[in-house]
């Protein structure tokens, strides 16, 4: 099955949500909100979101190694969207304001596979924390 770049971004967000084995309503709402408002999803059929997310969950249940999913995602993702992919991944990971070891490992795996420099990833991480900080 071939993914569109937008489908690949959705896959990354869904796997990130499931990385700690608990896909929360807050995380799923954040994914839907990001798909709804971000320019990278312009022209994307938002009605497909549940179907694409379901396909990703089914794939996660069938494969033993998340690297297989990451390979499929990276095949569909142009290099110009690598920083966007990491930003979306971080956005979903930090939405509940807690990062467990599983999520941290997943972020590290994505960071390494996308070959983003440390300065870029640090800026993305700091920006996400700043946006979600409560008074």
RANORVEN-V236604 format. One line per field, one symbol per residue. phi: phi as a letter, one per 30 degrees, with the letter a starting at -180 (. if undefined). psi: psi as a letter, one per 20 degrees, with the letter a starting at -180 (. if undefined). burial: b if it has 24 or more other C-alpha atoms within 12 Angstrom, else e. A space follows every 10 residues. Layout:
phi = ???
psi = ???
burial = ???
This chain:
phi = .ccdeddddd eeddddddec ibdddddddd edddddcded ceiddddded dddddddddd ddcdbdeddd eddddccded cdddeddddd eddcecibcd eddddddddd edddhddddd dddddddddd dcdcd
psi = ppqrhhgggg gghghghihj jnoqhgghhg gggghhiqhh jpipohiigh gggghggggh hhqhpihggh ggghhioqhi jghgggghgg ghhihjjpor hggggggggg gghilqqhgg hggggggggg hipq.
burial = eebbbbbbbb bbbbbbbbbb eebeeebbeb bbebbeeeeb beeeeeeebe ebbebbbebb eeeeebeebb ebbbebbeee bbbbbbbbbb bbbbbbeebe eebeebbbbb bebbebeeee beebbeebee eeeee
